[in-house]
Amino acid sequence: MDYVVMDSPVGPLTIGADSEFLHSITFGRETLQGRIASDNPVLAEVVRQLQSYFSGRLRRFDLPLKPDGTPFQLEVWHELEKIPYGETISYGALACRIGKPKAARAVGAANHSNPIPIVIPCHRVIGSDGKMVGYGGGLPIKEALLKLERLALAQAAV
């Protein structure tokens, strides 16, 4: 596995990829079991797309993903990718979308285990009362990502 640490508006991101797939994005600088790579084309493309996302120009990532998880987690993460840029849904609504309406807590646990945040947009899932709840990177980062997306949409509408 190759890694790169990228500075972003929400702090440093440690990105892990092999020669074919993006495997992880972690908030902060991580202790790495691999090599820091500047020559990995997958990492270069991830950084390019994340920079474009943070500048408000990219609304949908187009990256080769390979998150490691259970079949249930993979199902939840795949559904997360369908949430439109700048929009939010509740954990309960996400559970209904995957055909498991009583699994809101399990959906929340799967969100928390998402190894590729931002690209797989778990930050777009909120509590049923509309409040910000739970985020692996911390609620301030979740709020910042949603604010960034809403601001980009508002600027595009002008």
LOVEX-11434 format. One record per residue: x, y, z of N, C-alpha, C in turn; chain; residue in three letters. Coordinates in Angstrom, 3 decimals, decimal comma. Layout:
<sites>
SITE      n.xx      n.yy      n.zz     ca.xx     ca.yy     ca.zz      c.xx      c.yy      c.zz  cadena  residuo
SITE         X         Y         Z         X         Y         Z         X         Y         Z       A      ALA
...
</sites>
This chain:
<sites>
SITE      n.xx      n.yy      n.zz     ca.xx     ca.yy     ca.zz      c.xx      c.yy      c.zz  cadena  residuo
SITE     0,841    -1,170     0,000     0,000     0,000     0,000     0,892     1,241     0,000       A      MET
SITE     0,512     2,219    -0,808     1,208     3,496    -0,860     0,342     4,545    -0,178       A      ASP
SITE     1,001     5,559     0,363     0,286     6,614     1,078     0,785     7,980     0,661       A      TYR
SITE    -0,101     8,950     0,858     0,264    10,348     0,727    -0,518    11,098     1,799       A      VAL
SITE     0,056    12,149     2,335    -0,650    13,012     3,273    -0,931    14,310     2,543       A      VAL
SITE    -2,185    14,681     2,521    -2,641    15,874     1,804    -3,187    16,877     2,799       A      MET
SITE    -2,775    18,131     2,679    -3,382    19,182     3,480    -4,715    19,550     2,844       A      ASP
SITE    -5,722    19,780     3,677    -7,048    20,135     3,175    -7,667    21,162     4,117       A      SER
SITE    -8,771    21,769     3,708    -9,452    22,729     4,590    -9,964    22,117     5,897       A      PRO
SITE   -10,065    20,787     5,970   -10,512    20,129     7,202    -9,342    19,451     7,913       A      VAL
SITE    -8,127    19,843     7,569    -6,936    19,276     8,190    -6,277    18,259     7,294       A      GLY
SITE    -5,167    17,680     7,761    -4,455    16,707     6,930    -5,284    15,446     6,716       A      PRO
SITE    -5,157    14,890     5,521    -5,805    13,630     5,158    -4,718    12,646     4,761       A      LEU
SITE    -4,740    11,469     5,338    -3,819    10,406     4,949    -4,578     9,488     3,999       A      THR
SITE    -4,054     9,337     2,787    -4,738     8,617     1,718    -3,920     7,371     1,385       A      ILE
SITE    -4,608     6,212     1,341    -3,943     4,953     1,033    -4,492     4,324    -0,227       A      GLY
SITE    -3,598     3,912    -1,109    -4,007     3,279    -2,371    -2,927     2,309    -2,811       A      ALA
SITE    -3,364     1,342    -3,613    -2,382     0,506    -4,291    -2,315     0,998    -5,734       A      ASP
SITE    -1,791     0,195    -6,616    -1,630     0,647    -8,002    -2,938     0,677    -8,781       A      SER
SITE    -4,028     0,154    -8,176    -5,307     0,115    -8,878    -6,455     0,822    -8,170       A      GLU
SITE    -6,456     0,810    -6,836    -7,632     1,251    -6,092    -7,295     2,165    -4,918       A      PHE
SITE    -8,235     3,060    -4,624    -8,212     3,830    -3,383    -8,793     2,940    -2,293       A      LEU
SITE    -8,058     2,803    -1,187    -8,496     1,952    -0,083    -8,916     2,741     1,150       A      HIS
SITE    -8,292     3,901     1,378    -8,595     4,591     2,624    -8,280     6,079     2,558       A      SER
SITE    -9,054     6,814     3,346    -8,776     8,214     3,650    -8,993     8,338     5,150       A      ILE
SITE    -7,976     8,839     5,838    -8,089     9,015     7,289    -7,846    10,479     7,616       A      THR
SITE    -8,600    10,979     8,569    -8,408    12,348     9,022    -7,176    12,397     9,915       A      PHE
SITE    -6,264    13,297     9,607    -5,033    13,434    10,378    -3,871    12,733     9,706       A      GLY
SITE    -2,748    12,841    10,339    -1,535    12,170     9,867    -1,440    10,843    10,588       A      ARG
SITE    -1,450     9,778     9,837    -1,460     8,429    10,409    -0,062     7,828    10,418       A      GLU
SITE     0,161     6,912    11,349     1,357     6,077    11,317     1,126     5,050    10,213       A      THR
SITE     2,022     4,994     9,282     1,773     4,232     8,063     2,510     2,901     8,028       A      LEU
SITE     1,805     1,889     7,545     2,403     0,578     7,274     2,515     0,460     5,758       A      GLN
SITE     3,419     1,171     5,190     3,592     1,191     3,746     4,597     2,268     3,417       A      GLY
SITE     4,531     2,778     2,225     5,501     3,794     1,842     4,795     5,076     1,424       A      ARG
SITE     5,427     6,184     1,715     4,951     7,461     1,211     5,331     7,490    -0,261       A      ILE
SITE     4,353     7,700    -1,110     4,604     7,592    -2,549     4,188     8,863    -3,263       A      ALA
SITE     5,052     9,335    -4,119     4,697    10,471    -4,956     4,516    10,038    -6,405       A      SER
SITE     4,755     8,750    -6,666     4,696     8,261    -8,043     3,514     7,336    -8,303       A      ASP
SITE     2,569     7,255    -7,368     1,409     6,377    -7,540     0,315     7,161    -8,273       A      ASN
SITE    -0,068     6,740    -9,484    -1,062     7,501   -10,253    -2,445     7,523    -9,603       A      PRO
SITE    -2,808     6,479    -8,870    -4,111     6,485    -8,188    -4,103     7,562    -7,117       A      VAL
SITE    -3,041     7,614    -6,318    -2,945     8,652    -5,283    -2,958    10,044    -5,902       A      LEU
SITE    -2,250    10,224    -6,989    -2,214    11,532    -7,649    -3,617    11,953    -8,093       A      ALA
SITE    -4,381    11,008    -8,620    -5,742    11,328    -9,072    -6,667    11,608    -7,888       A      GLU
SITE    -6,510    10,867    -6,801    -7,315    11,123    -5,603    -7,046    12,533    -5,097       A      VAL
SITE    -5,786    12,903    -4,993    -5,429    14,242    -4,525    -6,006    15,297    -5,464       A      VAL
SITE    -5,884    15,089    -6,759    -6,417    16,052    -7,736    -7,918    16,233    -7,544       A      ARG
SITE    -8,645    15,117    -7,434   -10,098    15,215    -7,280   -10,490    15,810    -5,932       A      GLN
SITE    -9,781    15,468    -4,868   -10,088    16,070    -3,564    -9,839    17,577    -3,585       A      LEU
SITE    -8,767    18,015    -4,217    -8,505    19,451    -4,332    -9,633    20,144    -5,094       A      GLN
SITE   -10,095    19,508    -6,150   -11,200    20,057    -6,930   -12,490    20,088    -6,106       A      SER
SITE   -12,725    19,042    -5,316   -13,889    19,000    -4,416   -13,821    20,142    -3,405       A      TYR
SITE   -12,676    20,296    -2,765   -12,549    21,328    -1,735   -12,634    22,736    -2,316       A      PHE
SITE   -12,333    22,904    -3,593   -12,462    24,219    -4,222   -13,883    24,469    -4,734       A      SER
SITE   -14,769    23,474    -4,574   -16,164    23,637    -4,985   -16,438    23,292    -6,434       A      GLY
SITE   -15,449    22,781    -7,151   -15,632    22,477    -8,575   -16,085    21,050    -8,843       A      ARG
SITE   -15,780    20,106    -7,947   -16,114    18,696    -8,174   -17,278    18,296    -7,284       A      LEU
SITE   -18,303    17,711    -7,903   -19,482    17,300    -7,136   -19,634    15,789    -7,053       A      ARG
SITE   -18,946    15,070    -7,911   -19,039    13,602    -7,909   -17,661    13,037    -8,222       A      ARG
SITE   -17,177    12,229    -7,326   -15,865    11,611    -7,513   -15,963    10,475    -8,530       A      PHE
SITE   -14,897    10,307    -9,283   -14,789     9,211   -10,241   -13,445     8,540    -9,992       A      ASP
SITE   -13,448     7,659    -9,000   -12,223     7,006    -8,568   -12,445     5,503    -8,427       A      LEU
SITE   -11,417     4,701    -8,646   -11,532     3,259    -8,433   -11,443     2,962    -6,925       A      PRO
SITE   -12,540     2,519    -6,343   -12,620     2,312    -4,896   -12,567     0,834    -4,541       A      LEU
SITE   -11,942     0,545    -3,399   -11,938    -0,816    -2,885   -11,947    -0,753    -1,351       A      LYS
SITE   -13,109    -0,353    -0,794   -13,197    -0,329     0,662   -13,292    -1,747     1,200       A      PRO
SITE   -12,705    -1,974     2,346   -12,730    -3,291     2,970   -13,823    -3,302     4,034       A      ASP
SITE   -14,822    -4,172     3,868   -15,907    -4,242     4,836   -16,752    -5,487     4,651       A      GLY
SITE   -17,726    -5,628     5,525   -18,663    -6,746     5,441   -19,628    -6,507     4,281       A      THR
SITE   -20,354    -7,525     3,858   -21,349    -7,301     2,800   -22,363    -6,210     3,183       A      PRO
SITE   -22,796    -6,174     4,443   -23,738    -5,130     4,877   -23,088    -3,750     4,778       A      PHE
SITE   -21,861    -3,605     5,260   -21,176    -2,313     5,177   -21,024    -1,875     3,725       A      GLN
SITE   -20,614    -2,800     2,868   -20,442    -2,467     1,454   -21,758    -1,992     0,843       A      LEU
SITE   -22,868    -2,627     1,226   -24,184    -2,219     0,731   -24,515    -0,796     1,181       A      GLU
SITE   -24,251    -0,499     2,442   -24,500     0,852     2,963   -23,611     1,863     2,249       A      VAL
SITE   -22,330     1,552     2,129   -21,409     2,493     1,496   -21,761     2,740     0,038       A      TRP
SITE   -22,217     1,704    -0,656   -22,641     1,884    -2,053   -23,842     2,832    -2,124       A      HIS
SITE   -24,756     2,685    -1,182   -25,941     3,559    -1,158   -25,560     4,995    -0,813       A      GLU
SITE   -24,550     5,171     0,035   -24,084     6,515     0,377   -23,656     7,289    -0,872       A      LEU
SITE   -23,056     6,580    -1,809   -22,570     7,239    -3,019   -23,701     7,826    -3,865       A      GLU
SITE   -24,932     7,419    -3,606   -26,085     7,905    -4,367   -26,692     9,177    -3,781       A      LYS
SITE   -26,244     9,580    -2,594   -26,784    10,806    -1,982   -26,229    11,995    -2,750       A      ILE
SITE   -27,096    12,834    -3,297   -26,614    13,960    -4,096   -25,762    14,949    -3,295       A      PRO
SITE   -24,839    15,549    -3,976   -23,960    16,584    -3,441   -24,797    17,672    -2,774       A      TYR
SITE   -24,433    18,039    -1,561   -25,106    19,120    -0,856   -26,409    18,740    -0,187       A      GLY
SITE   -26,826    17,488    -0,311   -28,076    17,050     0,303   -27,771    16,121     1,473       A      GLU
SITE   -28,758    15,973     2,357   -28,613    15,070     3,491   -29,840    14,177     3,588       A      THR
SITE   -29,632    13,015     4,217   -30,733    12,125     4,550   -30,478    11,591     5,953       A      ILE
SITE   -31,479    11,003     6,530   -31,326    10,448     7,876   -30,821     9,007     7,803       A      SER
SITE   -30,331     8,539     8,944   -29,897     7,143     9,035   -31,079     6,214     8,751       A      TYR
SITE   -32,264     6,573     9,255   -33,463     5,763     9,012   -33,821     5,705     7,536       A      GLY
SITE   -33,722     6,853     6,855   -34,017     6,879     5,415   -33,014     6,024     4,644       A      ALA
SITE   -31,762     6,077     5,061   -30,741     5,258     4,404   -31,027     3,774     4,638       A      LEU
SITE   -31,458     3,429     5,855   -31,820     2,035     6,147   -32,974     1,586     5,249       A      ALA
SITE   -33,947     2,456     5,043   -35,073     2,122     4,153   -34,597     1,931     2,717       A      CYS
SITE   -33,670     2,763     2,278   -33,161     2,660     0,906   -32,495     1,322     0,628       A      ARG
SITE   -31,909     0,711     1,654   -31,272    -0,586     1,433   -32,221    -1,731     1,776       A      ILE
SITE   -33,488    -1,403     2,052   -34,488    -2,427     2,298   -34,463    -3,003     3,702       A      GLY
SITE   -33,868    -2,273     4,643   -33,781    -2,731     6,033   -34,227    -1,597     6,963       A      LYS
SITE   -35,525    -1,277     6,962   -36,000    -0,090     7,680   -35,753    -0,094     9,184       A      PRO
SITE   -35,498    -1,234     9,769   -35,247    -1,292    11,216   -33,747    -1,269    11,544       A      LYS
SITE   -32,926    -1,031    10,553   -31,473    -1,131    10,740   -30,775     0,230    10,822       A      ALA
SITE   -31,465     1,252    11,303   -30,856     2,586    11,346   -29,576     2,601    12,189       A      ALA
SITE   -29,577     1,915    13,319   -28,368     1,884    14,159   -27,232     1,151    13,453       A      ARG
SITE   -27,550     0,069    12,782   -26,520    -0,675    12,044   -25,973     0,162    10,890       A      ALA
SITE   -26,844     0,940    10,269   -26,413     1,855     9,207   -25,461     2,890     9,797       A      VAL
SITE   -25,791     3,399    10,987   -24,908     4,347    11,650   -23,543     3,742    11,942       A      GLY
SITE   -23,535     2,500    12,386   -22,268     1,810    12,663   -21,464     1,614    11,375       A      ALA
SITE   -22,153     1,274    10,287   -21,468     1,117     8,995   -20,888     2,452     8,541       A      ALA
SITE   -21,656     3,527     8,728   -21,151     4,866     8,380   -19,872     5,166     9,148       A      ASN
SITE   -19,904     4,863    10,442   -18,747     5,155    11,294   -17,517     4,362    10,848       A      HIS
SITE   -17,725     3,202    10,229   -16,621     2,348     9,777   -16,179     2,632     8,347       A      SER
SITE   -16,789     3,606     7,695   -16,463     3,933     6,309   -14,975     4,270     6,179       A      ASN
SITE   -14,212     3,473     5,418   -12,778     3,720     5,298   -12,409     4,802     4,283       A      PRO
SITE   -13,402     5,284     3,518   -13,100     6,272     2,477   -14,055     7,466     2,615       A      ILE
SITE   -13,996     8,167     3,772   -14,895     9,312     3,942   -14,620    10,384     2,895       A      PRO
SITE   -15,545    11,260     2,741   -15,588    12,347     1,760   -15,937    11,760     0,395       A      ILE
SITE   -15,121    10,850    -0,117   -15,398    10,230    -1,421   -16,656     9,374    -1,324       A      VAL
SITE   -16,751     8,553    -0,297   -18,003     7,863     0,036   -18,639     8,747     1,105       A      ILE
SITE   -19,625     9,563     0,726   -20,045    10,720     1,526   -20,918    10,417     2,752       A      PRO
SITE   -20,324     9,767     3,742   -21,062     9,481     4,968   -21,390    10,753     5,741       A      CYS
SITE   -20,736    11,867     5,419   -21,039    13,133     6,093   -22,431    13,662     5,716       A      HIS
SITE   -23,038    13,102     4,696   -24,361    13,563     4,260   -25,503    12,875     5,000       A      ARG
SITE   -25,195    12,055     5,987   -26,224    11,357     6,755   -26,322    12,013     8,127       A      VAL
SITE   -27,561    12,378     8,495   -27,800    13,114     9,740   -28,892    12,412    10,544       A      ILE
SITE   -29,119    12,907    11,742   -30,164    12,344    12,590   -31,543    12,602    12,028       A      GLY
SITE   -32,518    11,810    12,455   -33,887    11,953    11,945   -34,498    13,297    12,331       A      SER
SITE   -33,954    13,940    13,360   -34,447    15,248    13,774   -33,719    16,389    13,064       A      ASP
SITE   -32,848    16,040    12,107   -32,121    17,050    11,341   -30,825    17,491    11,985       A      GLY
SITE   -30,493    16,939    13,141   -29,278    17,351    13,842   -28,069    16,560    13,351       A      LYS
SITE   -26,914    17,194    13,523   -25,656    16,543    13,203   -25,354    15,541    14,315       A      MET
SITE   -25,209    14,303    13,952   -24,849    13,270    14,923   -23,776    12,387    14,313       A      VAL
SITE   -22,862    11,950    15,125   -21,859    10,972    14,746   -21,124    11,223    13,454       A      GLY
SITE   -19,815    11,291    13,545   -18,977    11,336    12,359   -17,575    10,941    12,787       A      TYR
SITE   -16,990     9,999    12,075   -15,672     9,495    12,428   -14,610    10,576    12,493       A      GLY
SITE   -14,743    11,608    11,686   -13,773    12,706    11,690   -14,105    13,787    12,681       A      GLY
SITE   -15,243    13,644    13,366   -15,695    14,660    14,314   -16,763    15,546    13,694       A      GLY
SITE   -17,688    15,996    14,523   -18,798    16,815    14,026   -18,352    18,119    13,360       A      LEU
SITE   -17,306    18,811    13,843   -16,887    20,029    13,136   -16,495    19,768    11,674       A      PRO
SITE   -15,876    18,619    11,407   -15,504    18,301    10,014   -16,757    17,986     9,203       A      ILE
SITE   -17,684    17,238     9,784   -18,942    16,930     9,093   -19,660    18,234     8,725       A      LYS
SITE   -19,761    19,139     9,679   -20,424    20,419     9,431   -19,690    21,229     8,375       A      GLU
SITE   -18,355    21,207     8,411   -17,569    21,951     7,420   -17,769    21,393     6,015       A      ALA
SITE   -17,832    20,070     5,873   -18,032    19,459     4,549   -19,413    19,816     4,001       A      LEU
SITE   -20,429    19,741     4,840   -21,784    20,087     4,387   -21,878    21,572     4,037       A      LEU
SITE   -21,238    22,411     4,830   -21,239    23,859     4,541   -20,537    24,145     3,217       A      LYS
SITE   -19,404    23,474     2,984   -18,672    23,638     1,739   -19,555    23,286     0,542       A      LEU
SITE   -20,269    22,163     0,634   -21,116    21,724    -0,475   -22,276    22,687    -0,697       A      GLU
SITE   -22,905    23,124     0,361   -24,041    24,046     0,224   -23,598    25,393    -0,325       A      ARG
SITE   -22,439    25,864     0,108   -21,911    27,120    -0,399   -21,596    27,012    -1,891       A      LEU
SITE   -20,976    25,924    -2,307   -20,668    25,729    -3,735   -21,940    25,688    -4,568       A      ALA
SITE   -22,980    25,031    -4,062   -24,254    24,990    -4,782   -24,870    26,379    -4,877       A      LEU
SITE   -24,816    27,133    -3,780   -25,379    28,492    -3,761   -24,631    29,402    -4,733       A      ALA
SITE   -23,305    29,282    -4,774   -22,515    30,106    -5,698   -22,789    29,737    -7,149       A      GLN
SITE   -23,027    28,464    -7,415   -23,316    28,026    -8,776   -24,679    28,519    -9,240       A      ALA
SITE   -25,592    28,718    -8,294   -26,941    29,154    -8,630   -27,009    30,649    -8,949       A      ALA
SITE   -25,970    31,395    -8,576   -25,959    32,841    -8,794   -25,577    33,175   -10,209       A      VAL
</sites>
